[in-house]
Amino acid sequence: MKFADAITDVPGIMVGHADDTQAMTGCTVVLCTDGAVGGVDQRGGAPGTRETDLLRPSHLVQKIHAVLLAGGSAYGLDAAAGVMRYLEERDIGHDTTIAKVPIVPAAILFDLGIGRSDVRPDAAMGYLACQNASPDRPQEGNVGAGMGASVGKILGMAGAMKSGIGTASIDLGGGIIVGAIIAVNPLGDVVDPQTGNILAGARPAKLGPINIGGDKPFADTLAAMKGMVGKTALRFAAKSNTVIGVVATNAQLNKEEVNKVAQMAQDGVARAVRPAHTMYDGDTLIALAMGKKKADVNLVGAYGAEVVARAIVNAVLKAEGAGGLPAAANLQSG
């Protein structure tokens, strides 16, 4: 199979998107129907999640069958019901002896400030995402959970930029693959991890343009936070932002180890988002281990962070301007 630089390079992973282009919201499902050992790491002060406690060590359920990423704020968690129905129809789930219960952790992002706030992902959309699931390389940018994603909101939506969803993977040798898919909707800016230059982020309104990374005018969220304008803006900044995603590997890991991978992979968020993990962000990563190949958890976690950072960069580079917000592609072409 050709290496696609995507989470679907991990055998057994399928990804499907469903979205509403008019309302600018959507959801993405990561299917692992054979079951995967799951783990989670959540940082930041504003998460929206479902069924994540059972991913932690010392809990009974060992394997999950899908992960849902959705827009719509907490309303978007409804889409997980559609994923459960899809799996139940195929007799996939945790066997309770009475019934098989599909285990579908979910994480949401806030996209109600763009498009329509009264239209959100629901069970029908979650089911459609499953029907659209494929082992092929998933589309990036303005699709699925990335449809209404934006970045750089410290000065309000008028100064934000369009973001989306991105994916990446790496072959570690010996048949071990690590991949990620990330929906990018942070308060802060997305930066190039190699140079620190801003790729997409807050644009100055009344502030004079501050040129970061060439001729692209950015306010620089981290720098703005120190000034009076930034401190005032933080009091009124949108308090619902987040980076959500999935890191998957075909390595054989137990529950403690896969939780460690999720924890280490969060370093990729910190490398590509500045600042990350604020009180206004949710920042939730779910990790999946679904293989039988032995691997060092330190190696898998270290490169989990690498693919997360690359997936975040891809999310903003593949995004297109929409909802009145420009994207990185617009600045590059302009």
N, C-alpha and C positions, 0 to 999 in steps of 0.2 A: 504494500500500500504506500502511495506517495505521501511523504511527510508534508503536512499542510500548515505547520506553525500555528496550530489551534488546539483547543482542549479536546477536540474530537480525535486527535492523534492517539489519545489514551484509549486502548481497546475497551469496548463495552459502553463508551460514552456516546450519547446522542443529544443534540441540542435543537430546540425548536423555539421560534419566535411567533408571537401574535401581537398585533397592535392596532390602534385606531389613529390613522394619520391626521384626521380632522381634530380630534380631541387631544392629540399629542400625548398619548399614554400607551402603555403596553406591558407585556410580560415575556419572560424567557424561562423555559424549563430545561433543566439538565437531567436527562433520564439515565439511570443506572439500574435497569430492570432486573439484572442478575443479583443485585444487592451490593452495597458498598459499606465498608466501615467508615463511619462519619465522625468528624470532629468540628469544633467551632471556636473562633476567637472573635470577641466583640469588643470594640473600643469606641471611645467617644460617648457623648452624653445623651444622644437622641436616637436610640435604635428602634426599629419596628420589626419584630420577628415572631415566628411561630415554630413550635416543636424543636427548639434549639437546646433546651435543657437536657433532653434525652441523648444528645450527642456527647455529653461530657462523661468522663470516666466515672465509674461507680453506679451507672444507670443500666437498667436491664436490657433494653433494646440494643442490639449490636450492629444491625445493618439497616440502611435506608434505601429507598428505591427511586427517589427523585429529589431535586431541589428546585424550588421556585424563586425566581427573582422578579419583582414586579414594581411598577409605579403605582400611583394612586394613594400614597401614604398608607395608613392602617387599613383603609378600605380595600386596598389591593390584596390583602391577605385572603380575601374571599376566593381569589383565583386558585388557591391550593385545593379547594373542594373539587374543582374540575379535573385537576391532576389526579386526585384520589379516585374519582369516578373512572377515569381512563384506565388506571392501573387495576382497579377492582374488576372491571369488565374483562381483564386479561388474567385474572386469578393471581395477581401479584401483590404480595404484602407480607406483613409479619403474621405468622400462623399462631393464632390464639387457641386453636382447636375448635373454636366455635365459628370463627370467620377469619379470613385473611385481611389484615388492616394495612393498607399502604402507608408507609412512613415518609412524609413529605415535609421536611423543614422548609421554611420560607423566610425571605428577608425583603423588605420594601424600601423604596425611596420616595421622597416627596417631590412630585412633579405637578402639583395642583396650581402652581403659579404661572404655568405656561399652558396654552391650549384651553381646554374646558375643565373646570374643577369639579363639575357634576357628573363627569363620565370617568369611570375607573375600571381597571381590570376586574373581571368577575369570573365565576365558575366557567361560563361558556368560553371566555377567552383563554383560561387555563387549559381547558380541554382542547381547544384549537391549537394551542402551542404544542401539546403532545402529539396531535395529528400531524403537525408540521415537522416534528423531530426527525433528524437525519444524522448519520455519521459523517456527512460531508462537512467541509469547512463552513461554519456559520457566518452569516452576513454580519457586518460590523457597522457602527455609526448609529444613525437614526432608525433603529429597529428594536422591537421587543422592549425590554426593560429600559433601554437607552433612548426610547422615542422622545421622552420629555425631559431628558437629563440636561443639566446645565452646570457651569462652573463659575467661580469667582463672584460670589453674591454679597460681598461685604458692603458694597455701595448700593445694593438693591438690584432688582432684576434688570433695571434699565442699563446697568453697567456690566451685566453678566455676559457669558458666551455660551454657545451651544456645545454640548458634549454628547456622549452616546455610550455604546457598549463596545468592548474590544476583547480580543482573545490572543493568546500566544502559547507556545509550548517549546520544550527543549528535550532532546534525546541525550540522556546522561551516559549512554553506553551500556552494554550488557543487557540491552532490551528494556531498560528502565526509561519511562517517559513521564514528564511532569507538564501539566498544562493548566491554563487558567482562563476564565471568562469573567469580565468585570464590568459592571454598570457604574458609570462615573458621574457623581452628582454632588461634589463637595462644596463647602463654603469657600475653601481656598483655591489656589491656582494649581494647574498641572504643569510640571516642569520636566525638562529633559534630565533624566538622572545622571547623565554623563557630564553635562555642562552646567546644570542649575538654571539654564535659561527658561523663561516662561514660554510655554507653547500655547496655552489658553488660560484666561483668567479675568480678573476684574479689570474693567476699562475705566479710566478716569472720567468723571462727569465734569464737575466744576474745577477739579484739580487739573493742573497742567499735566500734559502727558509725560510719563516717565518711561523712557525707552529701555527695555530690557531685552537682551538677546537680539540685537540688530535693530531694524527699523519698525518693529511692532510696538505700538503704544500700550503699555499695561500700567495699572496703578500699583502693582506689586502688593498683594494682600498682606504679606508678612510685614513689609515696611510701613504700609498704611496703618496697621494696627497700633503702631507706636504714637502716631500723630493724633491731634485733637479730633480731626475729621474721622479718623478710623475708630478712635475710642467711642465717639458718639454713635457712629454707624453700628458698632457692635451691639449697642443697646437695642437697636431696632432691626438688626440683621435677621434675615430669614432663619428661624430656629429649626428648620427641617431640611437637613442636607445629609448625604451619606455616600459612601462607596460600599457597594455590596457585590459579592462575587463568590465563585467556586474555584477551588484548586483541586485538581484530580491527578492521581498517579496510578500506575499499574503495579506499584510495589506492594509487597505484603507487609502491612503495618497493623498493629493492634490499636485499640481505642486510645490508649495513652499516647502512643506515637503519632497517630493522625491528628490528635489535638495539638501536639507539639508542632506539627507541620503547619496547621492553621495559624498558630501563634507566630512562628517564624516568618510565614508568608506576609504577615501584616507589615513587616519591614519594607516590603515592596510598595505599600501604600505610602509610607513615610518618605520613601525615596522619590516618588513621583507626584505627591500632593503636598503643597506647602501653604499653610500649615495643615497637618493631619490630626485626626482624633480630637477635635475640639468638642466643647459641650454642645455645639450646634450640629455635630455630625454623628451618624450612627456607626459607620465603619464595621461591617460584619463580613467575615470570610468563613465559608464552610468548606472543609477539606474532605476529600473522598479517597479512600484506598481500596482498590478493587482487583488487585492482582495476586499472583502467587509467587512473584519473583522477589527474592531476598534483596534488601537494600538498606543502606545506612540511613536512619532517620535524619541525621544531620545533613547529609547530602541532599536528600529530598526537600527538606525544609529550606536550605540555603537557596536552592534553585527555584523553589516555590516563590520566594521573594522576587527573584529575577523575572519570572514569567508574569507575576502580578504587575510589576512595574512596567513591563513592556506592553501588557494588555491595556493598562491605563493610558499609556501614550497612544496606542492604536485607537482607543476609543475617541480621543479628541481629534486625532489626525484624520480619521475616517468620517467624522461628523460633518453634517452639512448645515448651513445656516437655516434657521426655521423659527417660527413664532416671534419674529422680530429680533432674534439674537443672531449675531454673526458667528461663524465658526473659524477655527484655525485656517481652514482651506481658503476662506474669504480673505484673510489677512495676507496669506502667502501669495494669492493671485492678485491682490491689490497693491 
